[in-house]
Amino acid sequence: MILKHAIALSGGIASGKSTVASLLKLYGYRVICADTIAHSVLDANAEEVVEAFGEGILEQNCVSCDSIKFVINRKKLGAIVFADSKKREKLEQILHSKIKAEILKEAQKEERKGIPYFVDIPLFFEKNCYPIAHSLLIATTQELQIARLKARNGFNAAEAMQRINAQMPLEKKRAMASFVIENCGSLESLQQALEHYLQHHLPKL
């Protein structure tokens, strides 16, 4: 069943997708965020993930003065799965179907409203399993991706490329997307490009 009113929002890592999602919310659009759902699903399935990847991914979280809770350190888990494609697939096997189910559950609520909404899915093109016909891709250059990952995450060049190479090349995504916004300039230029899309290219759903 196609989600008739949904538009998939996607992009490469550090391409500016999250910034666009924030702008869309400011403009009054509903944005379902796959990453937020993924965090909740990870927490809900922490025991299975720790069993698969070991207690080394845990960290202490002081809930109160006399209560210490162990939670998954996403940075440690990310370092493991981005360094090994088989381990990344293993994590996806544990989580992806549950994440997809939650996304579709949220989308069904939006479908009943009968107005366009966005579903922020970083791996929309890689997974190719969501019933969404329209897509908006936020793209940029690899040089800017690396620079942003260094500044934002403190990665070195090798770590940045590891993350970039774990995703489908942006050139392939450009060819598959319904519409592409190139984010290679200022925030103002990105905002103008998004407004142009919303005014002139938003699908009549």
C-alpha positions in Angstrom: 0.0 0.0 0.0 1.4 3.4 -1.1 1.6 6.2 1.5 -0.2 8.7 -0.7 0.6 11.9 1.2 4.2 11.0 2.2 7.4 12.5 0.8 10.6 10.8 1.8 13.3 13.2 3.0 16.8 11.7 2.6 20.4 12.6 1.9 24.0 11.6 2.5 25.6 11.9 5.9 26.3 15.5 6.7 24.5 16.7 3.7 22.1 19.0 5.6 19.1 16.8 5.8 18.5 17.4 9.5 18.7 21.2 8.9 16.0 20.8 6.2 13.8 18.7 8.6 14.1 21.5 11.2 13.1 24.1 8.6 10.1 22.0 7.5 8.9 21.8 11.0 9.2 25.6 11.3 7.1 25.9 8.2 4.4 23.8 9.8 5.0 20.4 8.1 4.9 17.2 10.1 8.2 15.3 9.9 8.5 11.7 11.0 12.1 11.2 12.0 13.5 7.7 11.5 16.5 8.4 13.7 14.4 9.4 16.7 12.4 6.2 16.2 15.6 4.2 15.8 16.9 5.5 19.1 13.8 4.4 20.9 13.9 1.0 19.2 17.6 0.6 20.2 16.8 1.4 23.8 13.8 -1.0 23.8 16.0 -3.8 22.3 19.2 -3.0 24.3 19.5 -6.5 25.8 19.5 -8.2 22.4 22.0 -5.6 21.0 24.4 -6.0 24.0 24.2 -9.8 23.6 25.2 -9.4 20.0 28.0 -6.8 20.4 29.2 -7.2 24.0 29.1 -5.2 27.2 31.9 -2.9 25.9 29.2 -0.8 24.2 27.6 0.1 27.6 28.2 3.2 29.7 27.0 4.3 33.1 24.2 6.8 33.2 23.5 8.4 36.6 19.7 8.5 36.8 19.6 9.9 40.3 22.0 10.4 43.2 21.6 6.8 44.3 20.8 5.1 41.0 23.2 4.2 38.2 21.8 2.7 35.0 23.8 1.2 32.2 22.8 2.3 28.7 24.2 1.8 25.2 26.8 4.3 24.1 25.8 5.0 20.5 29.2 6.3 19.6 30.9 3.1 20.7 28.3 1.0 18.8 28.7 3.2 15.7 32.4 2.7 15.7 32.0 -1.0 15.7 29.3 -1.3 13.0 30.8 1.3 10.6 34.2 -0.6 10.7 32.6 -3.9 9.7 29.8 -4.3 7.2 28.8 -7.7 8.5 28.3 -6.3 12.0 26.4 -3.4 10.5 24.1 -5.9 8.8 23.7 -7.8 12.1 22.5 -4.6 13.8 20.1 -3.9 11.0 18.7 -7.4 11.3 17.9 -6.8 14.9 16.5 -3.3 14.5 15.4 -2.5 11.0 12.1 -4.3 10.8 11.0 -2.9 14.1 12.0 0.7 13.0 10.1 0.3 9.8 7.0 -0.9 11.6 7.1 2.2 13.9 7.6 4.5 10.9 4.7 3.0 9.1 2.5 3.2 12.2 3.3 7.0 12.5 2.7 7.4 8.8 -0.7 5.9 8.9 -1.8 8.5 11.4 -0.6 11.2 9.1 -2.3 9.6 6.1 -5.7 10.1 7.7 -5.2 13.9 7.7 -5.0 13.9 3.9 -2.2 16.5 3.7 1.5 16.3 2.6 4.0 15.3 5.3 7.7 14.2 5.3 9.3 11.0 6.5 13.0 11.6 7.3 14.7 8.4 6.4 18.6 8.5 6.0 18.7 5.1 4.2 15.5 5.5 2.1 17.3 4.7 -1.2 19.5 2.0 0.3 16.6 0.0 1.8 14.2 0.6 -1.0 11.4 -0.9 1.1 9.2 2.0 2.0 5.9 2.5 0.1 6.6 6.2 -0.7 6.5 7.4 -4.2 7.9 10.9 -3.8 11.3 11.8 -2.4 13.3 15.0 -1.7 17.1 14.5 -1.6 19.5 16.9 0.1 22.9 16.5 -1.5 26.3 18.1 -1.3 29.9 17.5 -2.3 32.0 14.8 -0.7 34.5 17.5 0.4 31.8 19.3 2.3 30.6 16.1 3.9 34.1 15.4 5.2 34.6 18.9 6.4 31.3 18.9 8.2 31.9 15.5 9.8 35.3 16.7 11.1 33.7 19.8 12.6 30.5 18.3 13.9 31.7 14.8 15.1 35.4 15.3 15.5 36.2 12.6 13.0 39.4 12.4 11.1 39.4 12.0 7.3 39.5 8.2 7.5 36.6 8.0 10.0 34.6 10.5 7.9 35.1 8.4 4.7 34.1 5.2 6.6 30.7 6.8 7.3 30.3 8.1 3.8 31.3 4.8 2.1 28.7 3.0 4.3 26.0 4.7 2.3 24.9 4.7 -1.3 26.9 7.3 -3.3 25.0 10.5 -3.6 25.3 10.4 -7.4 23.1 7.3 -7.4 20.7 8.9 -5.0 20.5 11.9 -7.3 19.4 9.7 -10.1 16.7 8.1 -8.0 15.2 11.1 -6.2 12.1 12.9 -7.3 13.7 16.3 -6.5 17.2 17.3 -5.4 18.3 20.3 -3.4 22.1 21.0 -3.5 23.3 22.2 -0.1 26.8 23.6 -0.9 26.4 27.2 0.3 25.0 29.1 3.2 22.0 28.4 5.4 20.2 31.2 3.7 20.7 29.7 0.3 19.5 26.3 1.6 16.4 27.9 3.0 15.7 29.7 -0.3 16.0 26.4 -2.2 13.7 24.7 0.2 11.1 27.5 -0.1 11.3 27.3 -3.9 10.7 23.5 -3.7 7.7 23.9 -1.4 6.2 26.7 -3.5 6.8 25.2 -7.0 7.6 21.5 -6.8 5.8 20.1 -3.8 3.8 17.1 -5.2 0.0 17.6 -5.3 -0.7 14.7 -3.0 
